[in-house]
Amino acid sequence: MSTTPSRKSKLKAFAVCILAATFFWLMTALNKDNYTLRLDYPIHFNYDDSLYTPIQPLPNRVTVNVSGDGWNLLRKSWLTFAERPVQYTILNPQLSSSINSTSLVSQIAEHFPDVKVNYVVADTFELGFEKKISKIISIRADSLSINLRPGHVISSLINTSPSLISVEGPASIIADYPDTLFVPITTPKIQNNYDEIIPLRIPHSDKVVASHSTVFVSFEVARLLRPLPDQK
């Protein structure tokens, strides 16, 4: 009986040799130093958000260039997403127009004791903050938009609840908000007492927070027993 290895056995042996060679090459490579790698690292900005608001989105990650041996870089590339964010404090937001990457490197380096942090990929990050202010806006029903069925009149005060709302956001945006917001009544030919919840048409901005988004409007409607005299 022939003892010559089959083609399948030869292929298995060849594959094992390739895998073993690759493994030993990888182990040797990872033990070498002076590799460089770019990592995305989480960052959190500390500032007084009760007084200031950013007028452009703040980054939640920064890209850093690091160097070191292969094992540490491989471990960091796997675990970066789980690292606690570096805390960057802005003491006077209105006077801070950018973040200098040099000051950021030293803080990030504290989170990478096993590798060298060379630089943050962006030289600076632009910042923009404004003073946060609030404004009170009166809410009124637009009486001129009320459409009554002929022979009917409004027989009570027109109530709005709330009658006042507040908006809060960057000073330059809040300054353009009106002092009074008139709510249109779009129901045609009203003949019964009116009470509806109506969406407020507040100027949209994702940087502005409004205390209310709807208003409840109510008033009573009466039918005339005789037509109103013509006004000359």
C-alpha positions in Angstrom: 0.0 0.0 0.0 1.4 3.4 -1.0 2.3 5.8 1.9 2.7 8.9 -0.3 0.8 11.8 1.4 -2.4 12.8 -0.4 -2.8 16.2 -2.1 -5.2 17.2 0.6 -2.7 16.4 3.4 0.0 18.4 1.6 -2.4 21.4 1.4 -3.2 21.1 5.1 0.5 21.0 6.0 1.2 24.0 3.8 -1.6 26.0 5.3 -0.3 25.2 8.9 3.1 26.4 7.9 1.8 29.6 6.4 -0.3 30.3 9.6 2.7 29.5 11.8 4.9 31.8 9.8 2.3 34.6 9.8 1.9 34.2 13.6 5.6 34.4 14.3 6.0 37.4 11.9 3.1 39.2 13.6 4.6 38.5 17.1 7.9 39.9 16.0 6.4 42.9 14.3 4.3 43.8 17.3 7.3 43.8 19.6 9.0 46.4 17.5 8.9 50.1 18.4 8.4 53.4 16.6 5.1 52.6 15.0 2.7 55.5 14.5 -1.1 55.5 14.5 -4.0 57.9 14.4 -6.6 57.4 17.1 -10.0 59.1 17.7 -10.2 60.1 21.3 -13.3 61.3 23.2 -13.3 64.9 24.6 -15.7 66.8 26.8 -15.8 70.6 27.2 -16.4 72.1 30.6 -17.9 75.6 30.7 -20.7 77.4 32.5 -23.6 76.3 30.3 -26.0 78.3 32.5 -24.5 81.5 31.2 -23.0 80.6 27.8 -24.1 78.6 24.8 -22.0 77.4 21.8 -23.1 78.9 18.4 -21.5 76.0 16.6 -21.4 72.3 17.5 -18.5 71.3 19.8 -16.5 68.2 18.7 -17.0 65.1 20.8 -13.8 63.4 19.6 -10.4 64.5 18.5 -7.8 62.7 16.3 -4.4 62.3 17.8 -1.1 60.9 16.3 0.6 58.5 18.7 3.7 56.3 18.5 5.0 53.3 20.4 5.4 49.6 20.1 3.0 47.5 18.2 1.4 45.8 21.2 0.5 49.0 23.0 -0.8 50.7 19.8 -2.9 47.6 19.0 -4.4 47.6 22.5 -5.1 51.3 22.3 -6.8 51.0 18.9 -9.2 48.4 20.4 -9.9 50.2 23.7 -10.0 53.9 22.7 -13.8 53.9 22.4 -14.0 52.8 26.1 -11.6 55.5 27.4 -12.9 58.2 29.6 -13.1 61.6 27.8 -10.4 64.1 28.3 -11.8 67.1 30.1 -11.1 70.5 28.5 -12.1 73.5 30.7 -13.0 76.8 29.1 -12.9 79.5 31.8 -14.1 82.4 29.6 -16.0 81.1 26.6 -16.6 84.5 25.0 -12.9 85.2 24.9 -12.0 81.7 23.6 -12.1 81.6 19.9 -10.1 78.4 19.4 -8.4 75.5 21.3 -4.7 75.3 20.9 -3.7 71.7 20.2 -0.5 72.0 22.2 -2.4 72.5 25.4 -4.6 69.6 24.5 -1.7 67.1 23.9 -0.5 67.2 27.5 -3.9 66.4 28.8 -4.5 63.6 26.3 -1.0 62.2 27.1 -2.1 61.5 30.7 -4.6 59.0 29.2 -1.9 57.3 27.2 0.9 56.3 29.6 2.3 53.5 27.4 2.6 55.5 24.2 3.8 58.9 23.1 1.2 61.4 22.0 2.9 63.4 19.2 0.2 65.9 18.2 -3.5 66.5 17.7 -4.1 66.2 14.0 -5.9 69.6 13.7 -3.8 72.5 14.8 -6.7 74.4 16.3 -10.4 74.0 16.9 -12.5 77.0 16.2 -14.9 77.9 19.1 -17.8 80.2 19.2 -19.8 81.1 22.3 -22.4 83.7 23.1 -24.1 84.8 26.3 -27.2 82.9 27.0 -30.2 85.1 27.6 -34.0 84.5 28.1 -36.9 86.6 26.9 -40.6 86.6 27.9 -43.0 86.7 24.9 -46.7 87.6 25.2 -49.1 85.2 23.6 -52.3 86.7 22.0 -54.9 85.3 19.8 -55.1 87.0 16.4 -58.7 88.3 16.7 -58.6 89.5 13.1 -58.2 85.9 11.9 -61.3 84.7 13.7 -64.0 83.7 11.2 -67.5 83.6 12.7 -70.7 82.3 11.0 -72.9 85.2 10.0 -75.2 86.3 12.9 -72.7 85.2 15.6 -70.4 87.3 17.8 -67.7 86.7 20.4 -69.4 87.1 23.8 -66.4 86.8 26.2 -62.8 87.6 26.6 -60.4 85.6 24.3 -58.3 83.6 26.7 -54.9 82.1 26.0 -53.1 79.7 28.3 -50.3 80.3 28.7 -50.4 84.0 28.1 -46.7 84.3 28.5 -43.9 82.0 27.4 -40.1 82.2 27.7 -37.4 81.4 25.2 -33.7 80.9 26.0 -30.7 80.9 23.7 -27.9 82.9 22.2 -28.3 86.7 22.6 -28.0 87.4 18.9 -30.8 85.0 18.0 -33.1 85.8 20.9 -32.9 89.5 20.0 -34.8 88.8 16.8 -37.7 87.1 18.6 -40.9 89.2 18.8 -42.3 90.7 22.0 -45.7 89.4 21.2 -46.7 86.3 19.3 -50.1 86.3 17.6 -51.8 83.0 17.3 -54.0 82.6 14.1 -57.4 81.0 14.5 -57.9 79.0 11.3 -61.3 77.3 12.0 -63.9 78.6 9.5 -67.4 79.8 10.4 -67.3 79.3 14.1 -70.7 79.2 15.7 -70.1 77.5 19.0 -67.9 78.2 22.0 -64.3 77.8 20.9 -61.6 75.9 22.8 -58.6 74.5 20.9 -55.0 73.6 21.5 -53.0 75.4 18.8 -49.3 74.9 17.9 -47.2 78.0 18.5 -45.4 79.3 15.4 -42.1 80.1 17.2 -39.2 80.9 14.9 -37.2 77.7 14.7 -33.7 77.4 15.9 -32.0 74.3 17.4 -30.1 76.6 19.7 -33.2 78.1 21.3 -35.4 76.4 24.0 -39.0 77.5 24.4 -41.0 76.8 27.5 -44.1 75.9 25.5 -44.9 74.7 22.0 -48.7 75.0 22.1 -51.3 77.3 23.5 -54.9 76.7 24.6 -57.3 79.3 23.1 -60.9 79.7 24.3 -63.7 82.1 23.9 -67.5 82.1 24.0 -69.7 82.6 20.9 -73.3 83.9 21.0 -75.9 84.1 18.3 -77.5 87.4 17.7 -81.2 87.7 18.1 -81.4 90.6 15.7 -78.8 91.8 13.1 -76.4 94.4 14.1 -77.3 97.9 12.7 -75.3 98.9 9.7 -72.5 101.3 10.5 -72.3 104.3 8.2 
